[in-house]
Structure formats: structure tokens, C-alpha cells
Amino acid sequence: MTLIRLGYVAMSTHVPNCSPSQTMTFSQFSKIKDREAAIRKLERISVSNLNNCWRLLIHNAAYDIQFFRLSSKLIPLVNHPEIPEWDYLEPISEELEKIRTYLTNQPAIRIDFHPDHFVILNSSNIDILKTSLKTLRMHYTLLKKMGLDPEHRCVLHVGGGYGEHEQALEQFIHNWGFIPESIQKMVILENDDTTFTLSETLYLCEKLGIPMVFDYHHYLAHHSASEKWVDHWSRILQTWDYSKLSPKMHISSPRSEKEFRAHADYVDPDMFMEFLLQIKGSLPQLDCMIEAKQKDGALFQLMDQLRAYPEIEMIDGASFYIR
């Protein structure tokens, strides 16, 4: 048997007026003539986003959801080069402490981030690399302020292919040597749906000691003709051998055959079961992040649908055993 815990991404379709990703563009910021007033508005948005994160954690607890991805857009314009004087941490300290207190009392909850696609660690452009590291340091700081160990909490794609995959992979390895150890320990890598396959991502993970997040939908959308994910499953699990956290994966379904790479509103239970039946018993626990447009609604529907399968033994509102 394997314990499966389901999670979802960033915001709820069931909790009204609870977006953790309210934003403000630099253009909007610049149109406010009083710069101090503009900064205060940024701070109000940031406080509101973090308060909504706290509300979502309360909502998750009510439905036994112990796996949750925080929005990477919590602090709008954070680290923007045109606002160097803004110390974003002090105004949000109370909200961070509120989340810290809650998570301290709920130690089973797993929290992570998936920074945006512009965080690229295999770029040969030093400015892109510096900006990426700056963004990762912000994620590291937020995790620490929330009382969480940042280790293995940030999912990244490998980066750009730049026309030559082997060279791009070696560039990642080269750049890795310039990344502070604290940030290295925070990173986990995911196979993507257009550029780096499971095998290529696994190559980096094994070489550099990085846990790999297997995205089943991405694999279906993008893999070599000879590549079979089941042949690599044990190696994927081994990348987590020295992590304090259980292996994790991403699960989603294609929107349609024509739009195969796009995420559907919900998860196809048959597709998910096809995967689960092949990995059951291979590990004690697997945390599965649902990447579906209906967010927690997709989680609730999937749990309802899984009850019909005899191999499923329900535990609570968001976790079960696959037998």
C-alpha cells in the first residue's frame, strides 16, 4: 500500500474573495504621483495576499488538505529594480507571524512554491541568473519567516533549451556552482512539457543531488519514443533518499486532444488510477499536487470519483491508500 496525499495550487474556487495573487503593475505604481502612497498601496496588497493565504490554510484544514502550494505572487513588484528603497518585510511581518503560528501547530502540512517561468538557472546571461537568484532568495526568506525549513520547497523547470539540449544541461551544471548552498538545497526540478524530458531532468537530478518532481501529464505530452516512465520510477524515488520530505509529483489532465498540454478543469480519475496502480507499494507516501483550473474543486471531485475504485481505501477528505 502507498499513502497518497492530494494538494492543490495557490487559490480556492470555493472560498470567495480570497485571492493570494492580487497584483499591481509597475505602470500602475508609476501613475501614483505620491511615491510613498504608491508603496503603501503595495504593502496593503501584500498584507491582503498573505491574510488570504492564512484563510486558505484554515479552509484546507477543514477538508483535511495537508499539501498546498503558495502563490509566488504574494508580494507584487518585490525586488523591482525601480523600487530599491522598499523594505517589503517589515509591513508584512504580522501576517507572516500569523502563518508561522498556524503552521507550527499543524506540523503535518506540506507547503511549497513554484516560482514563475522567468526563474532560469541555466541561462548564460549573467543578469538573468542574478535576477533568478534574487527571486529565489525572496522565496527562501518567506519560507524562513513562516517557520518552515526551505529545503526542497521550490519547484523549478530546468530552463531554456537554447537550441542545444546537451549544452543547456551542461550550462545548468556550470551555473549550479555559483548558486549559494542554501538556495541549492531549496530547489527541486520538474520535467516539462516542451523542452526537457524526464530522462534529461533526471540526469541533472542524479548528477547534482536534486530531488525530481515527476509530472505525469508533462511526460505524456513530451517524451522520446524509447522513454518509458516506469523504467525510471525507482531512480526518481532515489533522488528523494536524502530528503526530509516524501517524494512528490504533479498530476493534471489534458484540456483536449487538440490542446493536450493545457490543463483541464478537473483530473481524469482513470488517467490518475492508471498511474497509481503502477506505483502502489513502491514507496510509503507520495504527495500529489493537482494542477487543474478548478483548484480545490478539482481535488474534491477527484476524491469523490476515486471512491468508486476497489483499490482505494479512503482515509480522510484529501488522502487515501492505493492497495
N, C-alpha and C positions, 0 to 999 in steps of 0.2 A: 504494500500500500504506500501511497505517497500523499502527503498533505498538500493541498492546493489552496493558496490564499489569493483572492482576487482583489485588485485595486483599480482605481481609475485616475484620470488626469485632470488636475487643476481646478475644475469648477463643476457645479452641480446643475442638472436640469430640473431638480426637484426643490431646491431652496431658492426662493425668489430674491432678487436684488442682492446677490451675494458674489459678484464678480471679484476675483483677486487680481484681475488684469486690467483694471481701469487705467487709462493712459493719458498722456499729454505729449504732443509732438513738440519738437524744438521750435517749429514755426508758430505754434500756439503760444509757447513760452515767450517767444520774442515779441509777440504782439502786445504783451502786457507791459506798459511803459514803466511801471514801478517794478524794478528788478526784485526787490525784497518781497513784494506781494506775489510775484511770479514764483519765487522759491517757496513761499508759504503755501501756495496752491499745490506745488509738487509734494510738499510734506503732507498736506491733508489727503491727497490721493493715496500716498504711500501708507498712511495710517489706516485709511479705509480698506485698502487691499489686504493688509495684514490682519485687520479685525475680521474681514470676511474669511481669511484662512482659518482663523480660530473658530469661527462659526461653522465652517465646513468640517473641521475636526470633530466638533460636537455632534454634527449631523452624522458623520461617519461612525462614531461610537454607538449611536442609537441603532445602527444597522449592522454592527459587528464588522465594519470595514477597517482593517488594520494595515492597509497598504495604500499609500497616497502620494501622488506626485505634485509637488508645489509648483505654482506658476513661476517662470523665470522673469515675468514682467511685473513683479511686486513693486519695484521702485522705478518709476518712469524717469528716463534720462539720467539714470545713475551712471557716474563716471563719464558723462558727456564732456568732451574737451572744452566746450564753451561755457561750462559752469564749474570751473575748478574750485571755486570757494565753497561749494555746497558740501557740508558735512551731513550726509544723509542719515547717519546712525543715531545721533542724539535725539532727533524728533520722533523716531520710531522705537525708541528703547523700551517704552512701556508696553507696546504691543508685542515686541519680541519677548519680553519677560513673561507676558501672559501666555504666549505659546509655549515658552520654556517650562513654565509651571505645569501646564496641561500635559505636555509630553513626558515630563518627569513622572507624573502619576499614571501614565499609560505606556509603560516600557515596551510592550509588545508591538506598538505601532511602528511601521517602517515608513520613513519619509525619504524622498529623493527629489532630484532636479533633473531636467533635460534641457540644458542651455540651448539657445537658438542656433540655427544653422550657420550663423556668421562666426561662431567659435570654431576656428580651424587650426589644428595643431600641426598639420603637415604642409603649411604654406612656406614657400621660400622667401616670402615677403616679410621682412622683419617687423614692419609696422602692423601687419595683420596678426602676426604671432604675439606681439606685445599687447594689442587690444584684446586678443583672446585670453591671454593670461590675466589681464586686468579684470575681465568679466568673471573668470573662474575664481579669482581672489574674492570678489564680491560674494559669490555663492558660498565659498568657504567661510567667510565672515558671518553670513546669515545663519549657516548651519551651527557654527560655534555659539552664536548668540542665542540660538534656540535650544542650546544644551545638548546638541547632537554631535556625535563623533563623525566628522566629514568623510571618513574612509569609505570609499566605494559608494558614494551618494550621487555622483554626477554622470549621467549617460551622455556619451558623445558619439557621433559618427567619426569615421577615420578622417574624412575631409575630402578635398578635391582630387580627382584622378589626374588632372592636368595632361591628359593625352597619353600618359605612360604610367600604368599602374605600379610596375615594379619600382620605378624611380620615385613615385609618390609615396610608396610604403617605406622606402629607404629614407626619404626625407622626414617622415614621421619619426623614425628611429633616431635620425640625426638630431632633430629638434627636441626629442624627449630628454636628451642630455642637458638641455638648458632650462628645463622646467623644474621648479623647486620640488623637493621631495614631498612636501605637504600637499601640493597640488597633484602630483603624480598619484599619490595614494587615494585621492578623491575620485579619480577618473575610472570609468568602466566603458567599454566600447561595444557598439552595436553594428551588426551587418545592416547595410542599407539596401534600398530597392532599385538603385540605378547605377551605382559605382562599385563599391567594394562588397564582394560576396562573402558568404560565411567563411569559406576557406581562407580568403585574404585577410579578413578580420581576425580569424583565429590564429593565423601566422603571427600577427603583431602581438596578440594577447599572450601567446606562449613565449614569444621571444622576450617580451618586456615585463612579464608577470602581471598582466592586467586581466581582471575578470571579464568574461564575454557575456553580453546580453544577447540571447538568441531571439531574433524577430522572425516568427514563423511566416507571417504574411510577406515580409520583405524577401525571405528566402524563396517563397513561391513565385514572386514577381521577378526575381533576379538571381539566377544561379547558372553555373556551367552545366553542360549536358551530362557530364560524368559525375556531378556533385550530388550526393545523397546525404541529407542532413542526419539521418540515423547513424550513418557511418562515422560521424564526427561528434555525436552526442556525448560520449564518455569523455572526450577531450575537452569539450565545452565545460562539462561539470568540473573537470580537474583544474580549470583556471580559477575556480572558486575555492580550491582546497585550503588556501591560507587566509580566506576572508572570514570576518566575524559574522557576515550576513549569509543567508541562504541564497542559492542561485536564483536569478530572476529572468523572466522572459517578457516579451511583448506579444500580445495577441490582438488581432484585428481581422476583419474580413474585407474582401474587395467590394467596392460600391457596385460594380458590374463587370462583365467581361470586357466591355469597351474601356471602362475606367478602372482597370484592375488594381492599379497602385493606390488609388484613392481609398480612404477609409469609409466603410459603410456606417450607417447609423447604429447598427447593432452587430453583435458577433454571431456568426453561424454556428449553432451548437454542434452540428455534425462535423464541421471542419475542426472545431476545437477537440471534440472527442477522438477524432482520428489521430490527432497529435497525442492526447493524453494516454490512449491505450498503448502507444508505443514507448512511452517513457515511464509508465507506472512501475513502481518498485525500484527504479534506478537511482533514486535519491529520497531522503526522508521528507523534504519540503521544497516546494517550488512556489515562488511568488510571481503571479502573472498580472502584468499591467495591461488593462484593457485600453486600447487606443481606438475608441469609437466616438462618433459625433454626439451620441446621446449620453455620454459620460456615465454618471451613476445609474441613469435609466437603463443603459446597456447592461450594466452589472446586474441590476435587479432582474431584468428579463432573462439574462443568461442563467442565473441561479434558478429561476422558475422552470426553465426549459430542461436544465440538467437533471431535475428530479425524476424525469421520465426514464433515465438510463439506469439499468440494474447495477452497473459497475460503480455508481456514485453513492457514497454514504455522506449525507449532509451533516455538518457539524453546527453551523450557525448561519447567519444571514449572508455571509460572504466567504465561507471556506467549507471545504469538503475533502473527503478521501476518495481517491481513484483506486479501485481494487482490481 
